[in-house]
């Protein structure tokens, strides 16, 4: 709701603005990154918000895999190859990582980039 709803609304023209958006407290940067895939879906004739949300969540899941990759790279600095692979596997199958990795929240992106 923080990010996907405004991006969907900017592309399709309708959304329910919360007070954070009306007062300009939220940034359009992350929502702006989600607009091109939503616009592509609209161009292809997909106007269903459930399908659009599923596509965006899939893209977020793919993006979250960078966290696994960078966790692997970081662990290679301190561990051997085999231990680094196990560490990456542990990150990838952690329930919190799976649950939050596909969420369209700025915190999910920050945890991968941070």
SEMARTI-676745 format. One record per residue (C-alpha): x, y, z. Coordinates in steps of 0.2 Angstrom, whole numbers, plus 5000, padded with zeros to 4 digits. Example, Ala and Ser with C-alpha at 12.3 -4.5 7.8 and 13.67 -1.06 7.14 Angstrom:
% SEMARTI-676745
<node><east>5062</east><north>4978</north><up>5039</up></node>
<node><east>5068</east><north>4995</north><up>5036</up></node>
% end
This chain:
% SEMARTI-676745
<node><east>5000</east><north>5000</north><up>5000</up></node>
<node><east>5015</east><north>5012</north><up>5003</up></node>
<node><east>5022</east><north>5010</north><up>4986</up></node>
<node><east>5012</east><north>4999</north><up>4974</up></node>
<node><east>4995</east><north>5008</north><up>4976</up></node>
<node><east>5002</east><north>5025</north><up>4971</up></node>
<node><east>5012</east><north>5017</north><up>4957</up></node>
<node><east>4996</east><north>5008</north><up>4951</up></node>
<node><east>4986</east><north>5024</north><up>4953</up></node>
<node><east>4999</east><north>5034</north><up>4943</up></node>
<node><east>4998</east><north>5022</north><up>4928</up></node>
<node><east>4979</east><north>5019</north><up>4929</up></node>
<node><east>4973</east><north>5035</north><up>4936</up></node>
<node><east>4963</east><north>5030</north><up>4951</up></node>
<node><east>4969</east><north>5026</north><up>4969</up></node>
<node><east>4965</east><north>5029</north><up>4987</up></node>
<node><east>4977</east><north>5043</north><up>4993</up></node>
<node><east>4982</east><north>5041</north><up>5011</up></node>
<node><east>4987</east><north>5057</north><up>5021</up></node>
<node><east>5006</east><north>5053</north><up>5019</up></node>
<node><east>5004</east><north>5056</north><up>5000</up></node>
<node><east>4992</east><north>5071</north><up>5001</up></node>
<node><east>5004</east><north>5080</north><up>5012</up></node>
<node><east>5020</east><north>5075</north><up>5002</up></node>
<node><east>5028</east><north>5064</north><up>5016</up></node>
<node><east>5031</east><north>5049</north><up>5005</up></node>
<node><east>5044</east><north>5049</north><up>4991</up></node>
<node><east>5039</east><north>5044</north><up>4973</up></node>
<node><east>5056</east><north>5036</north><up>4969</up></node>
<node><east>5052</east><north>5018</north><up>4973</up></node>
<node><east>5034</east><north>5020</north><up>4966</up></node>
<node><east>5042</east><north>5027</north><up>4951</up></node>
<node><east>5053</east><north>5012</north><up>4949</up></node>
<node><east>5037</east><north>5001</north><up>4949</up></node>
<node><east>5028</east><north>5012</north><up>4936</up></node>
<node><east>5037</east><north>5005</north><up>4920</up></node>
<node><east>5032</east><north>4987</north><up>4923</up></node>
<node><east>5014</east><north>4992</north><up>4927</up></node>
<node><east>5013</east><north>5003</north><up>4912</up></node>
<node><east>5019</east><north>4989</north><up>4901</up></node>
<node><east>5006</east><north>4978</north><up>4908</up></node>
<node><east>4993</east><north>4991</north><up>4905</up></node>
<node><east>4999</east><north>4992</north><up>4887</up></node>
<node><east>4997</east><north>4974</north><up>4885</up></node>
<node><east>4979</east><north>4975</north><up>4891</up></node>
<node><east>4981</east><north>4969</north><up>4909</up></node>
<node><east>4971</east><north>4980</north><up>4920</up></node>
<node><east>4968</east><north>4967</north><up>4934</up></node>
<node><east>4976</east><north>4974</north><up>4950</up></node>
<node><east>4978</east><north>4956</north><up>4956</up></node>
<node><east>4988</east><north>4951</north><up>4941</up></node>
<node><east>4998</east><north>4967</north><up>4941</up></node>
<node><east>5002</east><north>4964</north><up>4960</up></node>
<node><east>5008</east><north>4947</north><up>4956</up></node>
<node><east>5019</east><north>4952</north><up>4943</up></node>
<node><east>5027</east><north>4966</north><up>4954</up></node>
<node><east>5029</east><north>4954</north><up>4968</up></node>
<node><east>5038</east><north>4942</north><up>4957</up></node>
<node><east>5050</east><north>4956</north><up>4952</up></node>
<node><east>5052</east><north>4960</north><up>4970</up></node>
<node><east>5056</east><north>4942</north><up>4973</up></node>
<node><east>5069</east><north>4942</north><up>4959</up></node>
<node><east>5077</east><north>4958</north><up>4966</up></node>
<node><east>5078</east><north>4950</north><up>4984</up></node>
<node><east>5089</east><north>4937</north><up>4977</up></node>
<node><east>5103</east><north>4950</north><up>4976</up></node>
<node><east>5103</east><north>4949</north><up>4995</up></node>
<node><east>5107</east><north>4931</north><up>4994</up></node>
<node><east>5120</east><north>4934</north><up>4981</up></node>
<node><east>5128</east><north>4948</north><up>4991</up></node>
<node><east>5127</east><north>4938</north><up>5007</up></node>
<node><east>5136</east><north>4924</north><up>4998</up></node>
<node><east>5150</east><north>4937</north><up>4992</up></node>
<node><east>5152</east><north>4944</north><up>5010</up></node>
<node><east>5153</east><north>4927</north><up>5018</up></node>
<node><east>5167</east><north>4922</north><up>5006</up></node>
<node><east>5178</east><north>4936</north><up>5013</up></node>
<node><east>5177</east><north>4927</north><up>5030</up></node>
<node><east>5172</east><north>4908</north><up>5026</up></node>
<node><east>5177</east><north>4895</north><up>5014</up></node>
<node><east>5167</east><north>4891</north><up>4998</up></node>
<node><east>5157</east><north>4877</north><up>5005</up></node>
<node><east>5152</east><north>4887</north><up>5021</up></node>
<node><east>5148</east><north>4902</north><up>5010</up></node>
<node><east>5136</east><north>4892</north><up>4999</up></node>
<node><east>5127</east><north>4885</north><up>5015</up></node>
<node><east>5126</east><north>4903</north><up>5021</up></node>
<node><east>5118</east><north>4909</north><up>5005</up></node>
<node><east>5106</east><north>4894</north><up>5006</up></node>
<node><east>5101</east><north>4898</north><up>5024</up></node>
<node><east>5097</east><north>4916</north><up>5019</up></node>
<node><east>5087</east><north>4910</north><up>5004</up></node>
<node><east>5076</east><north>4898</north><up>5014</up></node>
<node><east>5074</east><north>4909</north><up>5030</up></node>
<node><east>5055</east><north>4911</north><up>5032</up></node>
<node><east>5057</east><north>4930</north><up>5035</up></node>
<node><east>5067</east><north>4932</north><up>5019</up></node>
<node><east>5054</east><north>4923</north><up>5009</up></node>
<node><east>5039</east><north>4932</north><up>5017</up></node>
<node><east>5047</east><north>4950</north><up>5016</up></node>
<node><east>5057</east><north>4948</north><up>5000</up></node>
<node><east>5041</east><north>4949</north><up>4989</up></node>
<node><east>5033</east><north>4964</north><up>4998</up></node>
<node><east>5032</east><north>4980</north><up>4990</up></node>
<node><east>5038</east><north>4990</north><up>5004</up></node>
<node><east>5053</east><north>5002</north><up>5005</up></node>
<node><east>5060</east><north>4992</north><up>5020</up></node>
<node><east>5061</east><north>4976</north><up>5009</up></node>
<node><east>5072</east><north>4985</north><up>4997</up></node>
<node><east>5083</east><north>4994</north><up>5010</up></node>
<node><east>5087</east><north>4977</north><up>5018</up></node>
<node><east>5093</east><north>4970</north><up>5001</up></node>
<node><east>5103</east><north>4986</north><up>4997</up></node>
<node><east>5109</east><north>4989</north><up>5015</up></node>
% end
